[in-house]
Amino acid sequence: MIHGLSEAGEFELEFRGRSEQTQAKLALMEAELLAQMYDAGPLAATPVEAGNVEVDQDLKARIVSRFSELNDD
Protein backbone atom coordinates (compact mmCIF):
# COMPACT_ATOMS: atom_id res chain seq x y z
CA MET A 1 0.00 0.00 0.00
CA ILE A 2 2.81 2.40 0.80
CA HIS A 3 4.16 1.90 -2.71
CA GLY A 4 0.79 2.32 -4.40
CA LEU A 5 -0.04 -1.39 -4.32
CA SER A 6 -3.52 -2.46 -3.37
CA GLU A 7 -5.08 -5.67 -2.15
CA ALA A 8 -8.54 -7.07 -2.52
CA GLY A 9 -11.07 -5.99 0.11
CA GLU A 10 -11.11 -9.42 1.76
CA PHE A 11 -7.29 -9.62 2.02
CA GLU A 12 -6.19 -9.82 5.68
CA LEU A 13 -3.35 -7.41 6.32
CA GLU A 14 -0.55 -8.33 8.72
CA PHE A 15 0.95 -5.42 10.59
CA ARG A 16 4.65 -5.27 11.41
CA GLY A 17 5.58 -6.29 14.93
CA ARG A 18 2.48 -8.31 15.67
CA SER A 19 3.88 -11.78 15.07
CA GLU A 20 5.63 -13.54 17.95
CA GLN A 21 8.70 -14.08 15.77
CA THR A 22 8.99 -10.36 15.02
CA GLN A 23 8.48 -9.47 18.69
CA ALA A 24 11.22 -11.92 19.69
CA LYS A 25 13.63 -10.46 17.11
CA LEU A 26 12.92 -6.93 18.32
CA ALA A 27 13.44 -7.95 21.96
CA LEU A 28 16.78 -9.55 21.10
CA MET A 29 17.87 -6.48 19.13
CA GLU A 30 16.94 -4.26 22.08
CA ALA A 31 18.84 -6.46 24.53
CA GLU A 32 21.94 -6.44 22.30
CA LEU A 33 21.77 -2.66 21.91
CA LEU A 34 21.48 -2.11 25.67
CA ALA A 35 24.43 -4.42 26.29
CA GLN A 36 26.66 -2.82 23.67
CA MET A 37 25.87 0.82 24.36
CA TYR A 38 25.23 0.88 28.11
CA ASP A 39 26.41 -2.48 29.47
CA ALA A 40 22.86 -2.95 30.74
CA GLY A 41 20.02 -5.38 30.25
CA PRO A 42 19.89 -9.17 30.19
CA LEU A 43 22.97 -9.53 27.95
CA ALA A 44 25.19 -7.10 29.88
CA ALA A 45 28.75 -8.18 30.63
CA THR A 46 28.32 -7.06 34.25
CA PRO A 47 24.77 -7.98 35.25
CA VAL A 48 23.16 -5.95 38.03
CA GLU A 49 21.21 -7.63 40.79
CA ALA A 50 17.59 -6.60 41.10
CA GLY A 51 17.15 -3.64 43.39
CA ASN A 52 20.77 -2.45 43.03
CA VAL A 53 20.22 -0.21 40.02
CA GLU A 54 21.26 3.43 40.00
CA VAL A 55 18.85 5.64 38.09
CA ASP A 56 20.17 8.65 36.21
CA GLN A 57 17.59 11.18 37.40
CA ASP A 58 18.56 13.77 34.76
CA LEU A 59 18.07 11.25 31.96
CA LYS A 60 14.80 10.10 33.50
CA ALA A 61 13.53 13.69 33.67
CA ARG A 62 14.44 14.31 30.01
CA ILE A 63 12.63 11.15 28.92
CA VAL A 64 9.51 11.99 30.91
CA SER A 65 9.58 15.52 29.49
CA ARG A 66 9.75 14.23 25.92
CA PHE A 67 6.83 11.88 26.53
CA SER A 68 4.76 14.68 28.03
CA GLU A 69 5.44 16.77 24.91
CA LEU A 70 4.01 13.92 22.80
CA ASN A 71 0.78 14.01 24.81
CA ASP A 72 0.36 17.73 24.12
CA ASP A 73 -0.29 17.14 20.40
N, C-alpha and C positions, 0 to 999 in steps of 0.2 A: 504494500500500500504506500509506503514511503517513497517508492520509486515509480509511482503511478500504476502499479499493478493492482488488479482487483480480483476478488474471489467471488464465487457464487454466494447468494444470500444464505444458503444452508451450511456453508463451510464454517467449521469450528476453528476459531483462531486460538493459537497458543501464545501466551504472552511470555516475554523473557523473564527468567527468574522464578517462574512458578513451579518448574519441575524439581523434584528432589535432587536429581543429578546436578542441575544448575546451581541450586542452593548449596550443595556440598562443595562444588568447585569454588563458589564465591567465598564460602567460609574458610576454605583452605588458603585461598589467595589472601584473604584478610589476615589470617594467622601468620602467614609467611611475611607479609608486609610489616606487621607489628614486630615480629622477631628481628627482621633485618634493620628496620629504621630505629626502633626504640628499645630493643632487647626486652620486649614485653609480650604477653600473651602465652598461649599454650605451647608454642614452639621456641620460647625464649631460651637462650643459653644459660641464663641464671634465673630459674623460676622463683617466683615470690610466693611465700606461703599466704594463704587467705588471711585477711585481716592485717597484714603487715605491708600495706601498700601506701606509699606517699602520694598524695594528690597535689598536682600543681594547681593551686587555687587561681593563679592568673590565667592559665590556659582554660581552666574550667569556666571562669567568668567570660572569657572571650567566646567560647563555644555557646554558652547559654545566651549571650547577647546576640550572636548571629542567628540562633534559632528564633529568638523573640522578634527579630527583624523580619523573618520569614512569615510569622503570624500576622504582621501588620498589613500585608498585601491583601 
